[in-house]
């Protein structure tokens, strides 16, 4: 039995699409909102985190999203699935951690590591596989975290948010390495 003060992680279902949409929007704004003109930010959020888009992802068997909840309230989420990063070495069967976000008020307490482990374990449920992550070039904390877990930078790409193009790093971890 868990108490209301014990965070829990559960796999989201299509019924959670509105919660995922709301949480993804809020965590993106908290983390990156200051970087973009409002018009670009709002257009990006309306597309990337639309409820119906989240529902489609949640219903797809090759993708998974987890919710980190505290007292029944979602405070973080992680998403994983087949790798979609623009790198020539991405191969069928490669997995990607697509999102890992916590509300700022709940960061730096080990909860992100729990979400990360949940997603990575799911990505490797059928055995070791090559894993990928895209991370903002200026998010040094995330880069250090991923490096501690065996990920190394092997490329870059531009991530569009409206007219703004962010410099993103492509990180990879080979099969069976940690």
Secondary structure, DSSP 4 states (H G I P E B T S, - for coil): ---TTS-EEEE--GGGHHHHHHHHHHHHHHHHGGGS-HHHHHHHHHHHT-HHHHHHHHH-TT-EEEEEEETTEEEEEEEEEE---S-TT--TT-EEEEEEEE-GGG-SSSHHHHHHHHHHHHHTTTS---EEEEEETT-HHHHHHHHHTT-EEEEEEEEEETTEEEEEEEEEE-TT--
